[in-house]
Structure formats: structure tokens, C-alpha cells
Amino acid sequence: MGFFDRLKQGLLKTKNAIVDKVDALFKKFIKVDEDLFDELEELLISADIGVNTTEEILDELRDIVKDKRIKEPSEVKRELFDILRRMIGEHEPLNLSTKPSVILVIGVNGVGKTTSIGKISAELKRQGKKVVVAAADTFRAAAAEQLNVWTDRAGVDIIKQAAGADPASVVYDAISAVKSRGADVLIVDTAGRLHNKKNLMDELAKIDRVIARELPDAAKETLLVLDATTGQNAVYQAKEFKEASKITGLVLTKLDGTAKGGIIISIKKELGIPVKFIGVGEQIDDMKPFDSKEFAGALFEEN
């Protein structure tokens, strides 16, 4: 089964929560009125598209219905799906324009950060890139060992120190390894939970200083890993991390286990942060760069 087929299968719960329920809703109505819009609003919010984003969708939809003088519910549905496709937006590939390039990975514990690093490493290796991973989450016991399992699966190098070591020191060692081994990409794991936001900001700033000093010209991505099953909580997490770090992209995990894939639309609209990777399974090849057309196709295409 190719990734597109796995994506379609992984999005079945989200498709049922949005597309199939929208289909059923519009079949129920024989005219376009406020009752239809009220029920549609409730449906979109329940699919974790979010209150603010839902209001914007419905405002735009009302304007289109008025301007085009649409009378048929089926035409309104078509316009709605066009709006949702546009809101998913265009995908933005990783900026790996330098050798080496750096990917800093952040996110709370439990979202799939460790597995995501392993899967992204495997994907980059498939693209012919040499990858080194820095196990800079020294805050959590056994974090480096868990990461090592995934780097072994991906077949990439890992640089680690003892638990409790200075994360910036691990990054320094990893950069030295990247230079000596001629690696293309350095991926840096970071602590998933620290005592407070200032603690997080201080640690990330220290890591950033080491990278800026040792690799001043390197292209750098900061990816925030979010668990799609948490729905709007993922949006709140993104807002918190956005205050602490300059996030360039999102990694959305566990899309296959949730009906809340609509948060891709909510996050894009509310935060303006592009989704760069999506995961739809537990295997090492079940995470791929986000392709907006592929995602929209898997979600809105007729079976």
C-alpha cells in the first residue's frame, strides 16, 4: 500500500467527521437558510476546525451564497469544500538549502516527538541525505535510549551524553560530528517538558547560540510536534510554543487515530504556521512531508 492509500485510510475518521457528515447535512435541507448555517457551524466546531476559523468559513460562505445567488444546498456544499481546500493552503517543503542544515525539534512529552525524529531521519535518508541526530533531551530519563532505538531503525548516527548533561554541550558535540562526517542534516531533539516557559526559552536560546556560533550560515528549521488526537489542545500548545520559539513548521502525528484532522485547517488559519510532516501510523515509513493537494484529495475525493 502506497503512502497516499495509507493517508486516505488514516484520514477516514476525519473524513467521516467532516465530509460525510456535511454530505448528510446538506441532503437533509431542501433550501438554503439560517438553519442550515447553524447546523453547519455546530458540525465544523465539533470536527475541531475551531470556533474562530468556523466563523470565518461561514462568513465567507454566506458572502459567496449571496453574491452568486445560490439556492441549491448541493452548490453550497461545493463552495464549502472549495473554501476548506483553500484554507489547507499550499505546502511548504523543508528548507535544507545548505550543507549542513539544522532541524530543531520541540514539543511536549507524549506527542510522538521521539518517533517523529526517527521517521523524519528515515525519510531524509531515503532522499539520499546523511543525517546526524543530537539527543539533547537530557532532562528526561531514558530519552536518549528511546531515541537511539529509532535512529538504529532509521540507520542514522546519534550523538548523546549521560542523562542530566548540558543539552547545548550535546549539540556542540553533534555539530563537530556533522562537520567531521560530512553530514547533510543535523536533527536536534530537545526537552519535552521543563519547569516553566522561561526555562524552555532559556534552554532553546542556549542551543540556538551554539548553532549560530558553530554553523552561522546553516539553514535552520524549528519544527513543533503536535498530537492530532488532542484536537484544539494542539492549537493551544502551538500558541504557547510560538511565544517561546520561532516555529517554522509543524509535525502532526497520529492522524490515523483521530477524527480531529480538521485542526490542520484551524492551525494554518489561526497561527499561520505550515504543516511540514504528517504521520498516519506506527511504522517508520508512515510519516511523509505534508502535501496539501494529496491531503485535500484524500479528504475530499469521492471514493
Residue pairs with C-beta under 8 A, 6 or more apart in sequence:
1 9
3 285
3 286
3 288
4 294
4 297
4 298
6 256
6 280
6 281
6 286
7 278
7 280
7 288
7 294
7 295
7 298
8 298
8 301
9 256
9 280
10 255
10 256
10 280
10 281
11 255
11 256
11 261
11 280
11 295
11 298
11 299
13 256
13 257
13 258
13 259
13 261
14 47
14 255
14 258
14 259
14 260
14 261
14 262
14 299
15 298
15 299
16 259
17 46
17 47
17 48
17 259
17 260
17 261
17 262
18 43
18 44
18 47
18 49
18 84
18 261
18 262
18 299
19 81
19 299
19 300
21 43
21 47
22 40
22 43
22 77
22 80
22 81
23 77
25 36
25 39
25 40
25 43
26 36
26 73
26 74
26 76
26 77
27 73
29 35
29 36
29 73
30 73
31 71
31 73
32 65
32 70
32 71
32 72
32 73
32 76
36 73
36 76
37 58
37 61
37 62
40 58
40 80
41 54
41 55
41 58
44 54
44 57
44 58
44 262
45 51
45 54
47 259
47 260
47 262
48 231
48 232
48 259
48 260
48 262
48 263
48 266
49 57
49 262
49 263
49 265
49 266
50 232
50 235
50 263
50 266
50 269
50 270
52 269
52 270
53 87
53 265
53 266
53 269
53 270
56 269
57 80
57 83
57 84
57 87
60 83
61 76
61 79
61 80
61 83
64 70
64 79
64 83
65 76
65 79
68 75
68 79
70 76
70 79
81 300
84 265
84 296
84 300
85 296
85 300
87 265
87 268
87 269
88 264
88 265
88 268
88 292
88 295
88 296
89 268
89 274
89 292
90 292
91 274
91 275
91 276
91 289
91 290
91 291
91 292
91 293
92 249
92 274
92 276
93 276
93 289
94 101
94 103
94 221
94 249
94 276
94 289
95 101
95 219
95 220
95 221
95 248
96 124
96 129
96 184
96 185
96 219
96 221
97 219
98 217
98 218
98 219
99 184
100 178
100 179
100 183
100 184
100 185
100 186
100 215
100 218
101 184
101 185
101 186
101 218
101 219
101 220
101 221
102 185
102 186
102 187
102 188
102 211
102 215
102 218
102 219
102 220
102 221
103 120
103 185
103 186
103 187
103 188
103 220
103 221
103 222
103 223
104 188
104 190
104 204
104 207
104 208
104 211
104 220
104 221
104 222
104 223
104 245
105 113
105 116
105 117
105 120
105 187
105 188
105 189
105 190
105 223
105 225
105 251
106 113
106 190
106 204
106 222
106 223
106 224
106 225
106 241
106 245
106 247
107 113
107 192
107 224
107 225
107 226
107 237
107 241
107 251
108 192
108 193
108 237
109 140
109 192
109 193
110 192
110 227
111 192
111 225
111 226
111 227
111 230
111 253
112 225
112 227
112 253
112 254
112 279
113 189
113 192
113 225
114 143
114 146
114 147
114 150
114 189
115 150
115 253
115 279
115 282
116 225
116 251
116 253
116 277
116 279
116 287
117 133
117 147
117 150
117 151
117 187
117 189
118 147
118 149
118 150
118 151
118 153
118 154
118 284
119 150
119 154
119 277
119 279
119 284
119 285
119 286
119 287
120 187
120 251
120 277
120 287
121 131
121 133
121 150
121 151
121 154
121 156
121 187
122 153
122 154
122 155
122 156
122 284
122 285
123 277
123 285
123 287
123 288
123 289
124 131
124 184
124 185
125 131
125 154
125 155
125 156
129 184
129 185
130 156
130 181
130 182
130 183
130 184
130 185
131 154
131 156
131 157
131 183
131 184
131 185
131 186
131 187
132 156
132 157
132 158
132 159
132 174
132 177
132 178
132 181
132 183
132 185
132 186
132 187
133 147
133 151
133 156
133 157
133 158
133 159
133 174
133 186
133 187
133 188
133 189
134 158
134 159
134 160
134 170
134 171
134 173
134 174
134 186
134 187
134 188
134 189
135 143
135 144
135 147
135 148
135 158
135 159
135 160
135 161
135 170
135 189
136 167
136 168
136 170
136 171
136 174
136 188
136 189
136 190
136 191
136 207
137 143
137 144
137 147
137 167
137 189
137 190
137 191
137 192
138 144
138 161
138 162
138 163
138 164
138 165
138 166
138 167
138 170
138 191
139 167
139 191
139 192
139 193
139 194
140 191
140 192
140 193
141 163
142 163
143 163
143 189
143 192
144 158
144 160
144 161
144 163
147 158
147 160
147 189
148 158
148 160
150 284
151 157
151 158
153 284
154 284
157 177
157 181
157 183
159 170
159 173
159 174
159 177
160 170
161 169
161 170
161 173
167 190
167 191
167 203
167 206
167 207
168 203
168 206
168 207
168 209
168 210
171 188
171 207
171 210
171 211
172 210
172 214
174 186
174 188
175 186
175 210
175 211
175 214
175 215
177 183
178 186
178 215
186 215
186 218
188 207
188 211
190 203
190 204
190 207
191 200
191 203
194 200
194 203
197 240
197 243
197 244
200 244
200 245
201 244
201 245
204 244
204 245
211 218
211 220
220 248
221 248
221 249
221 276
222 245
222 246
222 247
222 248
222 249
223 247
223 248
223 249
223 250
223 251
223 276
223 277
224 237
224 238
224 241
224 245
224 247
224 249
224 250
224 251
224 273
225 250
225 251
225 253
226 234
226 237
226 238
226 250
226 251
226 252
226 253
226 263
226 267
227 234
227 253
227 254
228 234
228 252
228 253
228 254
228 255
228 257
228 258
228 260
228 261
228 263
229 254
229 257
229 258
229 260
230 237
230 260
231 258
231 260
231 263
232 263
232 266
234 252
234 263
234 267
235 263
235 266
235 267
235 270
235 271
238 247
238 250
238 267
238 271
238 273
239 271
241 247
242 271
242 273
247 273
248 273
248 274
248 276
249 273
249 274
249 275
249 276
249 277
250 267
250 273
250 274
250 275
250 276
250 277
251 275
251 276
251 277
251 278
251 279
251 287
252 263
252 264
252 275
252 277
252 278
252 279
252 290
253 278
253 279
253 287
254 279
255 261
255 278
255 279
255 280
256 279
256 280
256 281
256 286
261 299
264 275
264 295
267 273
267 275
268 274
268 275
274 290
275 290
276 289
276 290
277 287
277 288
277 289
277 290
278 287
278 288
278 290
278 295
279 286
279 287
280 286
280 287
